[in-house]
Amino acid sequence: MLRTLEMIRPAQAEFAEEAQRRLDNLTKPPGSLGRLEEFARKIAAITGTAMPAPGRKVIFTFAGDHGVADEGVSAYPREVTRQMVFNFLDGGAGINVLARHTVPLRIKKVVRGTKNMIRGPAMSRKEAEQYIETGIEFAREYAAKGYTMFGTGEMGIANTTPSSAIAAVLTGRDVPDLTGRGTGINDDALQNKIRVIEEAIARNQPDPNDPIDVLSKVGGAEIGGIAGLIIGAAANRIPVVVDGFISTAGALIAHSLEPMTKDYMFAAHHSVEIGHKVMLEKIGLIPILDLGMRLGEGTGAALAMQVIEAGLKIYREMATFGEAGISAGGPE
C-alpha cells in the first residue's frame, strides 16, 4: 500500500488550462455549460491529455458483513447482506438495472464478516490493510485491462453505522450531526444507533491521525476496499466516481491517507444521509447529482458517469467558432 501511495501525483493542471482554452473557443458563451465544462477539464488534468476520449467504464460493488448489525441499528437483519449479494449475482438489484444500460459491474465480497465494534475493534489492523490492498489490486488489474473510469458501490446491512463513526472521527463532528436513518429506522432505533456509535468510539479510541486505525476499529471491510480502489485509481491516473454515503467514507479514508487522491475523485451525488455533506466538504468535493437517493450499490455512480461522459463529448465533438465559421463574440 505504501508503495502505491507514493506513486500518486497531483493531476496535471497544464492540461486543464489547455482544455479551458478549447472550451472557451467552442460555439457557446464562455462557461454556459456549467459543470459539464468542469468535468472535461478535470478528465484532461487526470489523464494528462489535451483530447481525452470516452473509454471503458466499470463499477465495483464491494460487499461485507457487519457484526454491529446485531445491535438493532438497521431496519433489516444481518443475513440480508448475503441475500442481496445473491440478488446482485442474479441481476435483480437496482445497480444491475442501471449497469445494464450504462457500465459493466463487478461485485466483490471482501470478507465474511467484521466484528461488532461496540465490543471491540471491528477488525485487526492487518485485516484493514488487507482490504485496502484488495481495492488497490482491483484498480491495478482493471487499469491493465484498459478501463479508463471506475465507479464505487457497496452493500452491507448496517454499514451506515461504521460510515457515521468514520465521519465523526475524521471530521471531528459530533455523532448525532452525522448519523441518519440508513435503511429507514424509526426514532427509537436512531437514538440507539447514535448510542452504539458513540460507545464504539469511546471503547476503541480510534486515532484520527491514523486512518487505518480508524478503519480497523470502527470501519467496515467494504469501506476499506473502496478506499483501496480510490488509491489505486489515483496511482494509475484513472478518474473514480464515488457513489454515496458509505462510498464517501471509503473516500475519506483514502483522502486522509493521501490528500492528492481528491484530484481523481468525482462525487456522484448528494445522499439524503445527513453525514454525507460533511464528509464531502472535508474532502473538498461537490456532488454532481441530487436525486434524493440513498440506495448505495453504486447506483449514483452509474448515473453520474453518464453526466461526466456528456461533458467529455461536448468538449470533443462541439465545433469551435473557427470550425463553424462563426464570429466569436466579445465584450459589449
C-alpha positions as CSV (number, residue, x, y, z in Angstrom):
1,M,0.0,0.0,0.0
2,L,2.8,2.5,0.9
3,R,4.4,2.0,-2.5
4,T,1.0,2.7,-4.2
5,L,0.5,5.8,-2.1
6,E,4.0,7.0,-3.1
7,M,3.0,6.7,-6.8
8,I,0.2,9.3,-6.5
9,R,0.9,12.7,-8.1
10,P,-1.3,15.7,-8.5
11,A,-3.5,15.9,-11.5
12,Q,-1.7,17.9,-14.3
13,A,-3.0,21.5,-14.2
14,E,-1.5,22.4,-17.5
15,F,-3.9,20.1,-19.3
16,A,-6.8,21.6,-17.5
17,E,-5.7,25.0,-18.7
18,E,-5.4,23.8,-22.3
19,A,-8.8,22.2,-22.0
20,Q,-10.2,25.5,-20.8
21,R,-8.8,27.3,-23.8
22,R,-10.7,24.9,-26.1
23,L,-13.9,25.2,-24.1
24,D,-13.8,29.0,-24.3
25,N,-13.5,28.6,-28.1
26,L,-16.5,26.3,-28.6
27,T,-19.7,27.7,-30.2
28,K,-21.3,28.9,-27.0
29,P,-21.0,31.7,-24.5
30,P,-18.0,31.1,-22.1
31,G,-19.0,28.9,-19.2
32,S,-22.5,28.4,-20.4
33,L,-22.4,24.6,-20.0
34,G,-21.5,25.0,-16.3
35,R,-20.2,21.9,-14.6
36,L,-20.1,19.9,-17.8
37,E,-17.1,22.0,-18.7
38,E,-15.6,21.4,-15.3
39,F,-15.8,17.6,-15.8
40,A,-14.0,17.8,-19.2
41,R,-11.2,20.0,-17.6
42,K,-10.8,17.5,-14.8
43,I,-10.6,14.5,-17.0
44,A,-8.0,16.2,-19.1
45,A,-5.9,17.0,-16.0
46,I,-6.3,13.5,-14.6
47,T,-5.4,11.7,-17.8
48,G,-2.7,14.2,-18.9
49,T,-4.0,14.6,-22.4
50,A,-5.4,17.5,-24.3
51,M,-8.1,15.5,-26.0
52,P,-9.3,12.7,-23.7
53,A,-11.7,10.2,-25.2
54,P,-14.6,8.3,-23.5
55,G,-13.4,4.8,-22.8
56,R,-14.3,1.7,-20.9
57,K,-16.1,2.2,-17.6
58,V,-16.6,-0.3,-14.7
59,I,-18.4,-0.1,-11.3
60,F,-17.1,-2.2,-8.4
61,T,-19.6,-3.1,-5.8
62,F,-17.9,-4.3,-2.6
63,A,-20.0,-6.3,0.0
64,G,-19.2,-7.0,3.6
65,D,-21.0,-8.2,6.7
66,H,-21.1,-6.1,9.9
67,G,-21.3,-7.5,13.4
68,V,-22.8,-4.2,14.7
69,A,-26.0,-5.2,12.8
70,D,-26.8,-7.3,15.9
71,E,-27.3,-4.1,17.9
72,G,-30.5,-3.2,16.0
73,V,-29.1,-0.3,14.1
74,S,-30.7,-1.3,10.8
75,A,-34.2,-2.0,9.6
76,Y,-33.0,-5.2,8.1
77,P,-31.4,-8.3,9.6
78,R,-27.8,-9.1,9.0
79,E,-28.5,-12.1,6.7
80,V,-29.9,-9.7,4.1
81,T,-26.3,-8.8,3.1
82,R,-25.7,-12.3,1.9
83,Q,-29.1,-12.5,0.3
84,M,-28.5,-9.2,-1.6
85,V,-25.2,-10.5,-2.9
86,F,-27.0,-13.4,-4.5
87,N,-29.5,-10.8,-5.9
88,F,-26.6,-8.9,-7.4
89,L,-25.3,-12.1,-8.9
90,D,-28.7,-12.9,-10.3
91,G,-29.0,-9.4,-11.8
92,G,-32.0,-8.3,-9.8
93,A,-30.7,-5.3,-7.8
94,G,-31.1,-1.6,-8.7
95,I,-27.4,-1.4,-9.6
96,N,-27.8,-4.3,-12.0
97,V,-30.6,-2.5,-13.8
98,L,-28.6,0.8,-14.2
99,A,-25.4,-1.0,-15.1
100,R,-27.1,-2.9,-17.9
101,H,-27.8,0.5,-19.5
102,T,-24.5,2.2,-18.7
103,V,-21.5,0.3,-17.5
104,P,-20.2,-3.1,-16.6
105,L,-20.4,-4.2,-13.0
106,R,-18.0,-6.2,-10.8
107,I,-19.2,-7.5,-7.4
108,K,-16.6,-8.3,-4.7
109,K,-17.4,-9.8,-1.3
110,V,-14.5,-8.6,0.7
111,V,-14.8,-10.6,3.9
112,R,-17.2,-13.0,5.6
113,G,-17.8,-10.6,8.5
114,T,-16.4,-7.8,10.6
115,K,-16.8,-7.9,14.4
116,N,-19.3,-5.9,16.5
117,M,-17.4,-2.7,17.0
118,I,-19.3,-1.8,20.2
119,R,-17.5,-4.8,21.9
120,G,-14.0,-4.2,20.4
121,P,-12.3,-3.4,17.1
122,A,-14.3,-4.2,14.0
123,M,-11.2,-5.9,12.6
124,S,-7.4,-6.1,13.1
125,R,-5.1,-3.6,11.6
126,K,-3.7,-6.4,9.3
127,E,-7.2,-7.1,8.0
128,A,-7.9,-3.4,7.4
129,E,-4.7,-3.2,5.3
130,Q,-5.6,-6.4,3.5
131,Y,-9.0,-4.9,2.4
132,I,-7.3,-1.7,1.2
133,E,-4.9,-3.9,-0.8
134,T,-7.8,-5.7,-2.3
135,G,-9.2,-2.5,-3.7
136,I,-5.7,-1.5,-5.0
137,E,-5.4,-4.8,-6.8
138,F,-8.7,-4.3,-8.5
139,A,-7.6,-0.9,-9.7
140,R,-4.3,-2.2,-10.9
141,E,-6.0,-5.2,-12.7
142,Y,-8.6,-3.1,-14.5
143,A,-6.2,-0.3,-15.4
144,A,-4.1,-3.0,-17.1
145,K,-7.2,-4.2,-19.0
146,G,-7.7,-0.7,-20.4
147,Y,-10.6,0.6,-18.3
148,T,-10.5,4.4,-18.1
149,M,-13.1,5.2,-15.5
150,F,-14.0,3.5,-12.2
151,G,-17.1,3.8,-10.0
152,T,-17.6,2.7,-6.5
153,G,-20.5,0.8,-4.8
154,E,-21.2,-1.2,-1.7
155,M,-23.6,-3.5,0.1
156,G,-23.7,-4.3,3.8
157,I,-26.5,-4.2,6.2
158,A,-25.7,-1.7,9.0
159,N,-22.9,-0.1,7.1
160,T,-24.1,3.4,7.6
161,T,-23.2,2.9,11.3
162,P,-19.4,2.5,10.7
163,S,-19.6,5.2,8.0
164,S,-21.0,7.6,10.5
165,A,-18.3,6.5,13.0
166,I,-15.6,7.1,10.5
167,A,-17.1,10.5,9.6
168,A,-17.2,11.5,13.3
169,V,-13.6,10.6,14.0
170,L,-12.1,12.1,10.8
171,T,-14.1,15.3,10.8
172,G,-14.3,15.9,14.5
173,R,-18.0,16.5,14.4
174,D,-20.5,15.1,16.9
175,V,-22.1,11.7,16.2
176,P,-25.7,13.0,16.2
177,D,-24.8,15.5,13.5
178,L,-23.6,12.7,11.2
179,T,-26.0,9.8,11.8
180,G,-29.0,9.3,9.7
181,R,-31.8,6.7,9.4
182,G,-30.0,4.4,7.0
183,T,-32.5,1.8,5.7
184,G,-35.3,3.8,7.3
185,I,-35.2,3.2,11.1
186,N,-37.6,4.9,13.5
187,D,-36.8,7.5,16.1
188,D,-36.0,5.0,18.9
189,A,-33.7,2.9,16.6
190,L,-32.0,6.1,15.5
191,Q,-31.2,7.1,19.1
192,N,-29.9,3.5,19.7
193,K,-27.7,3.8,16.6
194,I,-26.2,7.1,17.9
195,R,-25.6,5.5,21.2
196,V,-23.9,2.5,19.6
197,I,-21.6,4.7,17.6
198,E,-20.6,6.8,20.5
199,E,-19.9,3.8,22.7
200,A,-17.9,2.2,19.9
201,I,-15.7,5.3,19.5
202,A,-15.3,5.6,23.3
203,R,-14.4,2.0,23.7
204,N,-12.0,1.7,20.8
205,Q,-10.4,5.2,20.8
206,P,-9.6,5.3,17.1
207,D,-6.7,7.7,16.3
208,P,-7.9,10.5,13.9
209,N,-4.3,10.9,12.7
210,D,-4.1,7.3,11.7
211,P,-6.8,6.4,9.0
212,I,-6.0,2.7,9.1
213,D,-6.5,2.7,12.8
214,V,-9.9,4.3,12.3
215,L,-10.9,1.8,9.6
216,S,-9.8,-1.1,11.7
217,K,-11.6,0.0,14.9
218,V,-14.9,1.4,13.7
219,G,-14.9,0.7,9.9
220,G,-16.0,-2.0,7.5
221,A,-14.3,-4.3,5.1
222,E,-16.1,-2.9,2.0
223,I,-15.2,0.6,3.1
224,G,-11.6,-0.5,3.1
225,G,-12.0,-2.0,-0.4
226,I,-13.4,1.3,-1.7
227,A,-10.5,3.3,-0.1
228,G,-8.1,1.0,-1.8
229,L,-9.8,1.3,-5.2
230,I,-9.6,5.1,-5.0
231,I,-5.9,4.9,-4.0
232,G,-5.2,2.5,-6.9
233,A,-7.2,4.7,-9.3
234,A,-5.2,7.8,-8.4
235,A,-1.9,5.9,-8.7
236,N,-2.9,4.8,-12.2
237,R,-4.3,8.3,-13.2
238,I,-7.8,7.0,-13.6
239,P,-10.9,9.0,-12.6
240,V,-13.1,7.4,-10.0
241,V,-16.7,8.2,-9.4
242,V,-17.6,7.9,-5.7
243,D,-21.2,6.8,-5.0
244,G,-22.9,7.8,-1.8
245,F,-22.5,7.9,2.0
246,I,-20.7,4.6,2.5
247,S,-18.5,5.1,-0.6
248,T,-17.6,8.5,0.7
249,A,-16.5,7.1,4.0
250,G,-14.0,5.0,1.9
251,A,-13.1,8.1,0.0
252,L,-12.4,9.9,3.3
253,I,-10.1,7.1,4.4
254,A,-8.2,7.4,1.1
255,H,-8.1,11.2,1.3
256,S,-6.8,11.0,4.9
257,L,-4.0,8.7,3.8
258,E,-3.2,10.8,0.7
259,P,-4.9,14.1,0.1
260,M,-3.9,14.1,-3.6
261,T,-6.5,11.4,-4.2
262,K,-9.0,14.2,-4.3
263,D,-7.8,15.2,-7.7
264,Y,-9.0,11.9,-9.1
265,M,-12.4,11.7,-7.5
266,F,-15.9,12.8,-8.7
267,A,-18.7,12.9,-6.1
268,A,-21.6,11.1,-7.8
269,H,-24.5,12.5,-5.9
270,H,-25.7,14.0,-2.6
271,S,-27.2,11.3,-0.4
272,V,-30.0,12.1,2.0
273,E,-27.9,10.7,4.8
274,I,-27.1,13.7,6.9
275,G,-23.4,13.0,7.3
276,H,-22.7,12.8,3.6
277,K,-22.4,16.6,3.1
278,V,-19.9,16.9,6.0
279,M,-17.6,14.2,4.5
280,L,-17.8,15.7,1.0
281,E,-16.9,19.1,2.4
282,K,-14.0,17.6,4.4
283,I,-12.6,16.1,1.1
284,G,-13.5,19.2,-0.9
285,L,-15.9,17.6,-3.4
286,I,-19.2,18.9,-4.9
287,P,-21.7,16.3,-5.8
288,I,-22.9,16.0,-9.4
289,L,-26.5,14.9,-8.8
290,D,-29.1,15.5,-6.1
291,L,-31.9,13.0,-6.6
292,G,-32.9,12.2,-3.0
293,M,-31.2,8.8,-3.3
294,R,-29.9,6.6,-0.5
295,L,-29.7,3.1,-2.0
296,G,-26.0,2.7,-2.4
297,E,-24.8,-0.2,-4.5
298,G,-23.1,2.2,-7.0
299,T,-26.5,3.5,-8.4
300,G,-25.5,7.1,-8.1
301,A,-22.1,6.4,-9.7
302,A,-23.7,4.7,-12.7
303,L,-25.9,7.8,-13.3
304,A,-23.2,10.3,-12.7
305,M,-20.8,8.6,-15.1
306,Q,-23.1,9.4,-17.9
307,V,-23.1,13.1,-17.0
308,I,-19.3,13.2,-16.8
309,E,-19.1,11.5,-20.2
310,A,-21.6,14.0,-21.6
311,G,-19.2,16.8,-20.6
312,L,-16.4,15.0,-22.3
313,K,-18.4,14.5,-25.5
314,I,-19.3,18.2,-25.6
315,Y,-15.6,19.0,-25.2
316,R,-14.6,16.7,-28.0
317,E,-17.4,17.0,-30.5
318,M,-18.8,20.5,-30.3
319,A,-17.5,22.8,-33.0
320,T,-15.2,25.7,-32.3
321,F,-16.1,29.2,-33.7
322,G,-13.4,28.8,-36.3
323,E,-14.6,25.4,-37.4
324,A,-18.2,26.6,-37.7
325,G,-17.3,29.8,-39.4
326,I,-19.0,31.9,-36.7
327,S,-17.7,35.1,-35.4
328,A,-16.6,34.9,-31.8
329,G,-18.4,37.3,-29.5
330,G,-16.6,39.9,-27.5
331,P,-17.3,42.2,-24.6
332,E,-20.3,44.5,-25.1
